[in-house]
């Protein structure tokens, strides 16, 4: 008995030291105080679970480089310097600051003259995507967060395998964790047909690679023959293609904009352990179709800055008349929360569209904890009643619009690999604004006076869940 007591005492001491040690690590990482407090709260009140959660999800690897700086510059910077000269592009003052910011924090050149289609229907998205892939002459590069082994996934997979067998270079990147339920056989069959398959941040042994589990490749992009590209919120699954209650937004880009997608795919391909032999081949000469300008911008744990968060804050602070958001998950960082209030108090028409019920029930009360302060300063918040908003969009002042994979939450801004398209074009901005108002027909606006009368129990749950918002 005495022997067991000694073992227990030693176990308690080791456990206590682990808790203290982990807490000290959290403190000395000098993260945002809100995130530090959230992790300390978990470690103090649920220590055993807190240790496990921190080991898997909490470690900050932003300073680790998953792509060597030399190769990053070669693909993202040097390739563009050779192929894209944006020094003579006429940039209006309305968006000069944002363009310069994204050039500085993400090496994103201004891509001129692309033909752009805004796609709001899953059916339309997959119809044109499959048609473009069928017509591929040289290569198909495809990268999705979710690629299900369902009717939609099998349809896309069949086309990819068919084109590979025809001698087309087909490269496919998927997220390992998001597709854990998909059998390895699904990918082996693709490889057998000649499709080159890779997973960014591969985690075959989760317990040994726990620091990677938290960093998900949330990007969705396709490049066909270096001239046609797709970007947006849609994954390859039945929910996105055939569910009429699923609202999403995607872009079909023809022209120079596809080069921006191509450069980012090449970086991800290299990050997944693959290599290139001839980069210029994948950047063919393109036509100038329109006068629109755009930048393709990424963010992720390897980035020196929170590129997409900085861009969002810049757009909010620059807005003069209005700024409208759509997002499935609304968990703004403290800085974004503050600038949204500043914009409202400055007289800018700020509107947010979310779902009444998202696909993550624990996120909903945390998101609603932000409503009261924002409604109080004049922000208008709409909840779609009978649909799920999966679109990630921003439109401001009839000249800037954004569509991509980035949600308005901590995870997208700070943890995931994300990609957005920033468009500087009045026609496209007006189209996006019209779509926003069309979808308001399915929404119920939150009334401030009624909202503040909700039950104290709901307020308490919201406040508790908000403590964990930085960890969601």
C-alpha positions in Angstrom: 0.0 0.0 0.0 2.8 2.3 0.9 4.5 1.6 -2.5 1.3 2.5 -4.3 1.0 5.7 -2.3 4.5 6.7 -3.3 3.7 6.1 -7.0 0.5 8.1 -6.7 2.4 11.0 -5.1 5.0 10.9 -7.9 2.2 10.8 -10.5 0.5 13.8 -8.9 3.8 15.8 -8.8 4.6 15.0 -12.5 1.0 15.9 -13.5 1.2 19.2 -11.5 4.6 20.0 -13.1 3.1 19.3 -16.6 0.3 21.7 -15.9 2.6 24.4 -14.6 5.1 23.9 -17.4 2.4 24.1 -20.1 0.9 27.2 -18.5 4.3 28.8 -18.5 4.8 27.9 -22.2 1.4 29.5 -23.0 2.4 32.7 -21.1 5.9 33.0 -22.7 4.6 32.6 -26.3 3.3 36.2 -25.9 0.2 35.5 -28.0 -2.8 37.9 -27.9 -3.9 38.1 -24.2 -7.4 36.9 -25.1 -6.0 33.6 -26.5 -3.6 33.2 -23.7 -6.4 33.6 -21.1 -8.6 31.1 -23.0 -5.9 28.4 -22.9 -5.1 29.1 -19.2 -8.8 28.9 -18.4 -8.9 25.4 -20.0 -5.7 24.3 -18.3 -7.0 25.4 -14.9 -10.6 24.2 -14.9 -10.2 21.0 -17.0 -6.5 20.3 -16.6 -6.3 16.7 -18.0 -8.4 17.6 -21.0 -6.6 20.9 -21.3 -3.2 19.2 -21.6 -4.5 16.9 -24.3 -6.2 19.8 -26.2 -3.2 22.0 -26.0 -0.9 19.2 -27.1 -3.1 18.6 -30.2 -4.5 22.1 -31.0 -2.7 24.7 -29.0 0.9 24.7 -30.1 1.8 27.8 -32.1 3.9 26.9 -35.2 3.5 30.2 -37.0 7.2 30.8 -36.8 8.1 27.5 -38.3 8.5 27.6 -42.1 6.8 24.7 -43.9 8.1 26.2 -47.1 11.7 27.4 -47.4 12.0 31.1 -48.0 14.2 30.5 -51.0 11.6 28.4 -52.7 8.7 30.6 -51.6 10.4 33.6 -53.3 11.2 31.6 -56.4 7.6 30.6 -57.0 5.5 33.4 -55.5 7.8 36.3 -56.1 10.4 35.6 -58.8 8.0 33.8 -61.1 5.7 36.8 -61.0 8.5 39.2 -61.5 9.4 37.4 -64.7 5.8 37.0 -65.9 3.8 39.9 -64.5 4.7 43.5 -64.7 2.1 45.4 -62.6 4.2 48.6 -62.3 2.2 50.3 -65.0 -1.2 49.3 -63.8 -3.5 52.2 -63.1 -4.5 52.0 -59.4 -7.2 54.3 -58.1 -6.8 55.9 -54.6 -9.9 54.0 -53.4 -8.0 50.8 -53.0 -4.3 51.8 -53.3 -3.7 51.2 -49.6 -5.2 47.7 -49.6 -3.2 46.7 -52.8 0.0 48.0 -51.3 -0.7 46.1 -48.0 -1.2 42.8 -49.8 1.9 43.4 -51.9 3.9 43.9 -48.8 2.5 41.1 -46.5 1.8 38.5 -49.1 3.9 39.3 -52.3 0.6 39.5 -54.2 0.9 41.3 -57.6 -2.0 43.1 -59.2 -3.4 40.8 -61.9 -5.2 42.7 -64.7 -7.9 41.9 -67.2 -9.4 38.6 -66.0 -12.9 37.5 -67.1 -14.8 36.7 -63.9 -18.1 34.8 -63.3 -19.6 34.9 -59.9 -21.2 31.5 -59.2 -24.0 31.2 -56.6 -25.3 27.7 -57.5 -23.7 24.4 -56.6 -25.2 22.9 -59.7 -23.7 25.6 -61.9 -20.3 25.3 -60.1 -19.9 21.6 -60.8 -21.3 21.7 -64.3 -18.8 24.3 -65.5 -15.9 22.9 -63.5 -16.4 19.4 -65.0 -16.8 20.9 -68.5 -13.5 22.9 -68.1 -11.7 19.8 -66.8 -13.0 17.7 -69.7 -11.5 20.3 -72.1 -8.1 20.4 -70.4 -5.2 20.2 -72.8 -2.1 20.3 -70.6 -2.8 20.1 -66.8 -5.4 20.2 -64.0 -4.3 21.4 -60.6 -7.0 20.8 -58.0 -7.0 21.5 -54.2 -9.9 21.1 -51.8 -10.4 21.0 -48.1 -13.1 18.3 -48.3 -13.3 15.7 -51.2 -15.9 13.2 -50.2 -16.3 9.7 -51.5 -20.0 10.4 -52.5 -21.8 11.0 -55.8 -20.2 14.4 -56.4 -16.7 13.2 -55.3 -16.9 10.1 -57.5 -18.0 12.3 -60.5 -15.0 14.6 -60.1 -12.7 11.7 -59.4 -13.8 9.9 -62.6 -13.0 13.0 -64.8 -9.6 13.5 -63.1 -8.7 9.8 -63.7 -9.9 10.0 -67.3 -7.8 13.0 -68.1 -4.7 11.5 -66.4 -5.1 8.4 -68.6 -5.2 10.7 -71.6 -1.8 12.0 -70.7 -2.9 15.3 -69.0 -0.9 16.2 -65.9 -3.3 16.0 -63.0 -2.2 17.0 -59.5 -4.5 16.8 -56.5 -4.1 18.2 -53.0 -6.5 17.2 -50.2 -6.6 17.9 -46.4 -5.7 14.7 -44.5 -7.7 15.4 -41.3 -10.9 16.6 -43.0 -11.0 13.4 -45.1 -10.1 10.9 -42.4 -13.3 9.0 -43.2 -12.3 8.6 -46.9 -10.7 5.2 -47.5 -7.1 5.2 -48.7 -8.3 3.0 -51.6 -10.1 6.1 -52.9 -6.8 7.9 -53.5 -4.9 4.7 -54.5 -7.3 4.3 -57.4 -6.6 7.9 -58.5 -2.8 7.2 -58.3 -3.3 4.1 -60.3 -4.8 6.1 -63.2 -1.9 8.5 -63.1 -3.3 11.3 -60.9 -0.5 12.7 -58.7 -2.0 12.9 -55.2 -0.6 14.8 -52.1 -1.8 15.9 -48.7 -0.6 19.2 -47.2 0.4 18.7 -43.5 0.0 14.9 -43.7 -0.9 13.4 -40.3 -0.8 9.6 -40.6 0.2 9.2 -37.0 -1.9 11.8 -35.1 -0.4 11.2 -31.6 3.2 11.7 -33.0 2.2 14.6 -35.3 -0.2 16.4 -33.0 1.2 19.8 -33.8 0.0 19.4 -37.4 -3.6 18.4 -36.6 -4.6 21.9 -35.8 -3.3 23.4 -39.0 -5.9 22.5 -41.7 -5.6 23.2 -45.4 -8.9 25.0 -45.9 -8.2 26.3 -49.4 -10.4 25.5 -52.4 -8.9 26.1 -55.8 -8.6 24.7 -59.3 -6.3 25.7 -62.2 -6.8 24.3 -65.7 -4.1 24.9 -68.3 -2.8 27.9 -66.4 -5.6 30.1 -67.9 -8.9 29.1 -66.1 -9.2 29.0 -62.4 -11.8 28.5 -59.6 -11.8 29.8 -56.0 -14.4 30.1 -53.3 -16.1 28.3 -50.5 -17.3 25.1 -52.2 -15.9 21.7 -51.4 -16.4 18.5 -53.4 -19.4 16.9 -51.7 -23.1 16.4 -52.2 -23.9 19.2 -49.6 -22.3 21.7 -51.9 -23.5 20.5 -55.3 -27.1 19.4 -54.8 -28.4 20.7 -51.5 -30.7 23.7 -52.3 -30.4 24.9 -48.7 -26.7 25.4 -49.0 -25.6 28.9 -50.0 -22.1 29.4 -51.3 -20.1 31.7 -53.5 -17.4 30.8 -56.0 -15.5 32.5 -58.9 -14.6 31.2 -62.3 -11.6 33.2 -63.5 -10.3 33.2 -67.0 -7.0 35.1 -67.7 -4.2 36.5 -65.5 -6.1 35.8 -62.3 -5.5 32.1 -62.8 -1.8 32.8 -62.5 -2.3 33.9 -58.9 -4.1 30.7 -58.2 -1.3 28.7 -60.0 1.5 30.2 -57.9 -0.2 29.4 -54.7 -1.0 25.8 -55.8 2.7 25.3 -56.7 3.8 26.5 -53.2 1.3 24.1 -51.6 2.5 21.2 -53.9 6.1 21.9 -52.8 5.0 22.1 -49.2 3.4 18.6 -49.5 6.8 17.3 -50.4 6.5 17.4 -54.2 8.7 19.2 -56.8 8.6 21.1 -60.1 10.9 21.0 -63.0 9.6 23.8 -65.3 7.6 26.5 -63.6 7.2 28.8 -66.7 5.2 26.1 -68.5 2.4 26.6 -66.0 2.1 30.4 -66.6 1.1 30.7 -70.3 0.4 34.0 -71.9 -3.1 35.2 -71.3 -5.5 37.6 -72.9 -6.7 40.9 -71.4 -10.5 40.5 -71.3 -11.6 43.3 -69.0 -10.3 46.3 -67.0 -10.7 44.6 -63.7 -7.8 44.2 -61.2 -7.4 41.5 -58.6 -5.0 40.0 -56.1 -4.9 36.3 -55.0 -3.9 36.3 -51.3 -3.2 33.5 -48.9 -2.7 33.2 -45.2 -1.6 30.3 -43.0 0.6 29.2 -40.1 3.8 29.8 -42.1 2.9 33.4 -42.9 4.8 36.2 -41.1 1.6 38.2 -40.8 -2.1 37.5 -40.4 -2.5 38.6 -44.0 -6.3 38.1 -44.4 -7.1 39.6 -41.0 -5.0 42.6 -41.9 -6.8 43.0 -45.2 -10.2 42.7 -43.6 -9.4 45.4 -41.0 -8.0 47.6 -43.8 -11.3 47.3 -45.8 -13.4 48.1 -42.8 -11.4 51.1 -41.8 -11.3 52.4 -45.5 -15.1 52.0 -46.1 -16.9 55.3 -46.6 -20.4 54.2 -47.4 -21.0 50.5 -46.7 -19.5 47.2 -46.1 -21.4 43.9 -46.2 -20.2 40.5 -44.9 -21.4 36.9 -45.3 -19.8 34.2 -43.3 -20.8 30.8 -41.8 -18.9 31.4 -38.6 -18.6 34.8 -36.9 -16.0 34.9 -34.2 -14.1 38.1 -34.8 -10.8 38.8 -33.2 -10.8 41.6 -30.7 -9.2 44.0 -33.2 -11.7 43.2 -35.9 -14.5 43.5 -33.3 -13.2 47.0 -32.4 -12.9 48.3 -35.9 -16.4 47.1 -36.8 -17.7 49.3 -34.0 -15.5 52.2 -35.2 -17.0 51.9 -38.7 -20.6 51.8 -37.4 -20.0 54.8 -35.1 -18.5 56.6 -38.1 -21.7 56.3 -40.0 -20.7 53.4 -42.3 -23.6 51.0 -43.2 -22.2 47.7 -41.8 -24.2 44.5 -42.3 -23.5 40.9 -41.4 -25.3 37.8 -42.8 -25.0 34.5 -41.0 -27.2 31.4 -40.5 -29.8 31.1 -37.7 -28.3 27.7 -37.1 -24.9 26.7 -38.4 -23.5 23.2 -38.8 -21.5 23.7 -35.5 -23.9 24.2 -32.7 -21.2 25.1 -30.1 -20.1 28.0 -32.3 -23.6 29.6 -32.5 -23.8 30.9 -28.9 -20.2 32.2 -29.0 -21.0 34.1 -32.2 -24.2 35.6 -30.7 -22.2 36.9 -27.7 -20.9 39.6 -30.1 -24.3 40.8 -31.3 -25.4 43.1 -28.5 -22.4 45.5 -28.7 -22.5 45.6 -32.5 -26.2 46.1 -32.7 -26.0 48.9 -30.1 -23.6 50.9 -32.4 -25.8 50.4 -35.5 -24.5 47.3 -37.2 -27.3 45.3 -38.9 -27.3 41.6 -38.4 -29.3 39.1 -40.4 -29.8 35.4 -39.8 -30.9 33.2 -42.7 -33.8 31.1 -41.5 -34.1 28.2 -43.9 -30.7 27.9 -45.4 -27.0 27.6 -44.4 -24.7 30.4 -45.4 -21.4 28.9 -46.3 -20.3 31.8 -48.5 -17.3 33.9 -47.4 -17.8 37.3 -49.0 -17.1 41.0 -48.4 -18.3 43.9 -50.6 -17.6 47.6 -49.9 -18.4 50.9 -51.5 -19.1 49.5 -55.0 -15.5 49.1 -55.7 -14.0 46.3 -53.6 -15.3 42.7 -53.3 -13.8 39.6 -51.7 -14.6 35.9 -52.3 -12.6 33.0 -51.0 -12.3 30.4 -48.3 -11.7 32.6 -45.2 -14.4 32.8 -42.5 -14.7 35.6 -40.1 -13.2 33.6 -37.2 -10.0 33.0 -35.3 -9.3 29.7 -37.0 -9.4 31.1 -40.5 -7.5 34.3 -39.6 -4.8 32.7 -37.5 -4.6 28.9 -38.0 -5.8 27.5 -41.3 -4.3 27.7 -44.7 -6.7 30.0 -46.5 -7.0 31.8 -49.9 -9.1 34.8 -51.0 -9.6 36.8 -54.2 -9.6 40.6 -53.8 -11.3 42.2 -56.7 -11.1 45.9 -57.6 -14.0 46.4 -60.0 -17.2 48.3 -59.8 -19.3 45.9 -61.9 -18.2 42.9 -59.8 -18.8 44.8 -56.6 -22.3 45.7 -57.7 -23.1 42.1 -58.6 -21.9 40.9 -55.2 -24.0 43.6 -53.5 -27.1 42.6 -55.5 -26.6 38.9 -54.5 -26.3 39.9 -50.9 -29.6 41.8 -51.1 -31.3 39.0 -53.0 -30.3 36.6 -50.2 -31.7 39.0 -47.5 -35.1 37.7 -48.6 -34.4 34.5 -46.7 -33.2 36.4 -43.6 -34.7 37.7 -40.3 -33.0 40.9 -39.1 -32.0 40.9 -35.4 -33.8 43.7 -33.5 -31.6 45.3 -30.8 -34.5 46.1 -28.4 -35.8 42.5 -28.6 -32.3 41.0 -28.5 -31.3 42.6 -25.2 -34.5 41.0 -23.6 -33.3 37.4 -24.3 -33.1 35.2 -21.3 -30.3 35.5 -18.7 -29.6 31.8 -19.3 -28.9 32.4 -23.0 -26.7 35.3 -22.1 -24.7 33.2 -19.6 -24.2 30.3 -22.2 -23.1 32.9 -24.8 -20.6 34.5 -22.4 -19.2 31.1 -21.3 -18.8 29.9 -24.9 -17.2 33.2 -25.9 -14.3 32.5 -23.5 -13.4 29.6 -25.9 -13.9 31.6 -29.2 -10.1 31.9 -29.8 -9.8 28.1 -29.6 -12.7 27.2 -31.9 
